[in-house]
Amino acid sequence: MRKALWSLSGIALLTSLYAFQRPFRVYPSIERYDDVPLPPDYQEKTEWVQARLMYPEHPDAILGRRYRFGGQMDWTRGATSWTQDYPRADRHFALALRRLTRIHVRSVEQPVNPEDADDIYNWPWLCAGEMGDWKLTAAQARTLRDYLLRGGFLMLDDFWKEEEWDRFMESMRLVFPDRPIVEIENADSIFHTVYDLDDRYQILGEWALRRGGMSYRSEGAVAHWRGIYDDHNRLMVAMSFNSDIGDSWEWADDPGYPEKFSALGIRIGVNYVVYSMTH
């Protein structure tokens, strides 16, 4: 009887969690993706979802392909910097995570607006890209800080050189003004949860390879794996600075994109997800 009651209470908890989650929807992508079909099982309820953080765009954002609604950029409607790599990278990574682990993974991503009431707390994993382009408000930063201190995990990717780092830090200082950003040591368990990843290297984006080598944006940049820890030595924020893991997922099915980048990028993502679910 006790086991039955625990089972029923667990079902009730899951049902209540699903009830408060915002429904899935697709936003316009800055990369003009209009050919990414919805998987037939996209409405399946699962234990893990690739949640992507939506954010306002910095006025000095480097991306030139901006979608305008009524003459104004509106990040809440998509097609600004937070949609870089979206949704192809998310769908590809979800598929890889399904194949490489026993995690029950939803086949589609979940864009999460930090201003959308308490919805952010329904998604214990968040990722974001083009971090040199975000510009959080003080209220959004407070929400994100609370989310992380309550046990959330945030993966940040695809920002390059000091100019973009400085723009990134404008918002990161609002989130954690008193917590240091450190280089993640090779011995940290995040690099060993599934794969041993001591031998990491810079992951170039497809954009950097179009001319057969590094672009001006990546030329001379050195890869860093940085993070922010909580008071219990749990990594809350993992940053891939001077690498483009998002592209390694997005272009994983393209024979023209080097396999070595996708191989490492997917393994890093798998490790980060498993770490986030176990720490």
N, C-alpha and C positions, 0 to 999 in steps of 0.2 A: 504493500500500500504506500509506504514512504517513497519508494522509487517512482511509483506512478505519480504521486503528488509532485515530486521534483521534476519529472518529465513534463507534466502539465504546466507547472509554473514556468519552466524553460520555454515552452511553446508560447505561453502568454507573453513573456518578456520579448521574445523575438517578434511576435505579432505587433506588440506595442512599438518596438523600434522601427519596424517597417512602416507603421502607420504615420510616424512623424518625419520620415525621410521625404525630402523633396522628390517629385517624380523625375524620371530621366527625360532629358531633352537634348537636342543637338543644336549647337550654335554655329553661325558662319565662321569659317576658319580664315585666318589671315593668308593662308596658303591656297585659298580658293578651292578647297576640296569639295567636290560635289559628286564624287563617284565612289564613296565609301559606303557600301550597302550595310544595312543593319543585319546582324546575325539573327537567325530564326529564334534563338533562345534569349534574346536581349532582355526580356522581362523576368528572367529566372531570378529567384531570391537565393543569394549565395552568402558565404561567410567573408568574402573579401572583394573589394571594389577598388579599381584604379580611380581615385578621386583627384581631380585637377583643380588647383586653386585659381580662382578668378581674381584679377586685381586691376586697379586703375593704372593707366599708362603714364609713365614719366614724360614731362614735356620735352625732354631731350632724348627720347627713345630713338634708337638707331634705325628701327625698321621703317622703311619708306612706303611699304604697301599697306596703307591704312584705309580701312573701310569706314565710310562716313554715313551716318544716318541723319538726314535732314541738315547736312552741313556741319554736324558736330559728331565727334567721336564719342561713342557710348560703350564703355567696356562691359556694361551689364548685358549688352546685346551681342557680344562676341566680336570677332574679326579685328581685335587689337592684339597686343603682344602676348597676352596670356594664351592665345589660341595657336601660337607657333607649335608645329608638329602635331597638333590636334586635328582630327581624332585618330589619324593613322598610327602614330606611335603608341597611343593607348591601346588600341585594338590589337596591334601586333604583340605588345608586351603581355597583355592579358592572355593571349593565346600561348605565348611561350611559358608563362607561369603555370598555366594549366598542364602543359606537357611535361614540364620539368619538376613539378612538385605535386603533392597530393592535396594542395589547397583548393577548396571549392571557389573558383574565380568566376565573377560575372564577365560576360563576353564584351561588355561595353563600359565605357568610362562614366564618371559622374562629375560634371563641372560644379564647383561649390563656391557660392558667393559668400564672403565673410560677413556681409551685412544682412544676410537672409535669416533673421531671427536666430534660433539656436541650431540651425541645420548643420553647421560645421562639426558639431559634437557627435553627429551620427556617422562620421567617416574618420576612423582612427588613423588612416593613412592619407597623406596629401602629397602631391608632387607639383612642381611648377618649373617653368623654363623661361629663358630670356630674362634672367634676373637683373640685368643691367637696366631693364625697362620698367620695373615695378615702382609704384609710388603710393605707399599705403597712407591712409589718414591715421590720425592718432587713435580714433575709435577702432579702426580695423586692426591696428597693431595691438591694442589691448585685447581684442578678441582672440587674435592669433596667439598671443602670449599665454592667455588663459587656457586655450585649447592644448598647447604644448605642455604646460605644467600639469594639466590633468591627465596626461598620458599619450597625447597625440604625437605623431611623427611627421616630419616635413622633409622631403627631398627636393633640393634646389639645384638647378642645372643650367648649363649653357650661358655663361657670362665670362668675358674675356678681358684681360689686361686691366690696368689700373683705372682707366676712365670708367669702365663698366662696374668695376668693383666699388669705386667711390659712389656711383649712383645707387648701387645695391645697398651700400651701407647707410645711406640716408634713411631708408626704411627699416633696415635691420636694427639700427640703434634705437628706433622707436619700440621695436618688439622687445629687445633685451639690452637696455642701456648698461646693465651691470654684469653681464655674463660674457666671458671672453670667447672669441672664435679661435680654435686651435687646430693644428694639423692632427688628423686622426692617425694614431700609431698603427703600424702594421699588425701588432699583436692584438688590437682591439677585436672583440668577437664579431663585430659587424663584417669583417673581412674573412670570417671563417665559419659562419653559420651553416652554410651548405658547401660552398666552394672555398678553397684556400686561395686568396687573392693577394698574396704578398707582391707578386710581380705585375703591378698595374702600369699602364702606359697611357699616354694622352689619346683620347678618342676624338678624331676629327669629324666634323659635320660634313654632310654632302656638299654644302655650300663652299667648304674650304678645298674641295677636291675637284671642282668643276674645271679648273685650269691645269690640272695635273699636279698640284701641290698646294701648300698653304696659301691662304689669302692674307691680305694685309691685316685682317682682324686677328688671325691666329699666328702669324709669323713671329717666331721667337718666344711665344707664350709657353710656359711650363705648367704641366698639370699639377693641381693641388687637390687633396681630399681633406676637406676641412669640416669642422662640426662644432656644435654647442651641446654641452652636457647639462643635465639637471643635478640637483643636490644629491642624488643617489647614483651618480655616475652612469646614468642612462643617456645615450645619445638621442637628443630630441630633434636636432636639425643636422642633416648631412648635405654637404655642398660639394659638387663637382665643378671646381673653378678651372677655367681654361680647358675644358672638355665638353663634348656634346653627346651625352648619353641619349638624349631624346632622339637625335638623328640616327643613332645606332639601332634604336627600336623602329623608327619610322621607315628606314630604308633596308631593314633586315631581309626583305624579300626581293631586293633589287640586285641582280647579278653584277651590276657595275659598281656597287658599294662594297668596299673591302670587308670580307668576312671576319677578319681579326677584330675589327671595331665592334661589330654586332655581337661577336662571341663574348667579348669582355663586357660590353655594356649590358647585355642581358644577364650575365652572371652577377654583375654588381647589383642590378635591380632585384634579382632573386634573393641575394643575400640581405639587401636592405629590407625587403618585405618580410622575410622570415624573422629577421632581427626585430622589426617593429612589432611583430605578433608575439614575440617571446620575451621581450624585455620591457 
